[in-house]
Amino acid sequence: MRITLTVNGERVTRDVEPRRHLIDFLRLDLGLTGSHAGCEHGVCGACTLRVDGEIVRGCLVLAASLDGAEVTTIEGLSDSGEMADLQDAFIARNAAQCGFCTPGMIMAAADIVRNHPGATRAEIREHLSGNYCRCTGYQAIVDAVEATLEARR
């Protein structure tokens, strides 16, 4: 099936198998390996991406269903500079330990920073609750998001 979509601001046309998931399309077909495939059931959040402005689980969305869509990956967020301060906060608070969950966590964190600038600590925790991290215990991640929100106010 031939699809055309915009990935990180670049128009892309490819033939894809109807059953190929977005995360596999990005990683295997486009070489965008920043986002990770974890549980492949939409539970861990490692594959979190932005489609048409909303975060989604890349392992649950079929690439063929996205003809005409706009997709933003962790590479796109990083290249745009949209989350430079958030990345700095993650580094300063050691919120990115092993790094496997970090791209998905940053995508979810960037979503709350972008759409809920007045979020409380409890709201940050709730928003990030769909992303699993085995290394940090979440405290440092929540601290980083909270610090970014405070600095942007």
N, C-alpha and C positions, 0 to 999 in steps of 0.2 A: 504494500500500500504506500503510495507517495504522499508525504506530508510536507508542509512548509510551515515553519514557526520561527519566531525570533528568540534566539538564545543569547542572553547577555548583550542585547542590542544588535546582534548580527543575524540577518535573515539566513535561514538554513533550509534546504530542501533535500530530503533523503527518502529512500525507499526503506520501509520498516515492516517487519513481520507484525501482523495484527496483535499478537500476544506479547510483544516486547514492552516491558515496563519502562517508564520514563527514566528511572535511575540507570538502568542498563543501557538505554539509548544514549544518555549523556556520557556515561563512562566508557562504553565499548565502541559506540559509533562516532562520538565526537571527541573522545579523549579528555573529557572534563572529569577528572578523578577526585576532585576536592570533596564531593559529597560521597558518603559511604553507604553501602548496602549492609545492613546489620541483620535484623531478625527476618526481614522480608515478609512481615505480616502487619506492618504499620504501627507497631507497638513501641519500638525503641527510639524513633525519631532521628536516627543517624542519616536518613535519606531526605530530610526536610529541605524543600525547595520552595521557590515562589512561582506561582503560575497566575498570570493576570492579576498580580498584586496581592494574592492570598497565599499563605503557606499551605503546602500539601505534602503528603508522604509520597515520594517518588517511586516507592516500591508498590504502591497501590494504584497508580495512575498509568493507564496504557498510553504509550507515545502516540499511537494512531488516533486517539481521541482528542489530541491537542492541535490538530490542523488549524493554523491561524492564531494560535496562542502565543503569549509572551512569557518566556521562562527565564528566571534569574537564578543562577547558582551561586554558591559561595565565591567562586572566582569572579563572577559579575559584581557581587556586592563589594568585594575587596578592590577590584579594579576601579570601581566608581568612586571609592573613597567614602561611601555612605556610612560605613561602620568603622572607620579608622579609630575613632575615640573608643568605641566599644571593644575593638581588638586590643587597644592599649590598656583598657581597664581589665580585660581578661588576663593579660600578661602581668600587669602590676599586682594582681591579686592571686596569681598562680591558679587561675580557674581553668586552665587548659593543660592538664597533666599528661595523660598518655596521648591525647589528641584525637582519638577515634570518634568520639561523640561531638567534638568541638565544632565542626562545620554545621551540623544540624542544630546544635545548641545556639550557635551564633545566628543562624537564620531565624530561629524562634525568638531569640533575644532582640534581634534587629526589628522583628515584627512588633514586639511590644513597645520598643523605643519609638518606632515610627508611628504607630497607631494609638498608643495609650501613654502619652508623655507624663501624665499625672499618676501613673500606676503606683500603688502602695507595695510594700514588701510582700504582703500576702497575695496580691494580684500578680506580682512577678512570679512567685512560687507556683501559683495556679497555672499561669500561662506556660511555664516551662515544664510542668508536670508530665507532659507527654514525651519528654526527651530524657532518656536514661543516661546516667553517668555512674560508672563504678569507681571512679578514682577520687573525685573531689568532695563527695558528700553534699554537694549543692550549695553549701554556705558561701564559698568563694564565688561561685557563678552568680548567685543572687546579689552578693556584694558588688560585683562588677557591673551588673545591669543597673542596680540602684545608683551607683556612683555615676554612671553615664547619664541616667535620667536627671540626677541632681545637677550635673555639670551643664546639661543642655537647657535647664530652666532659666 
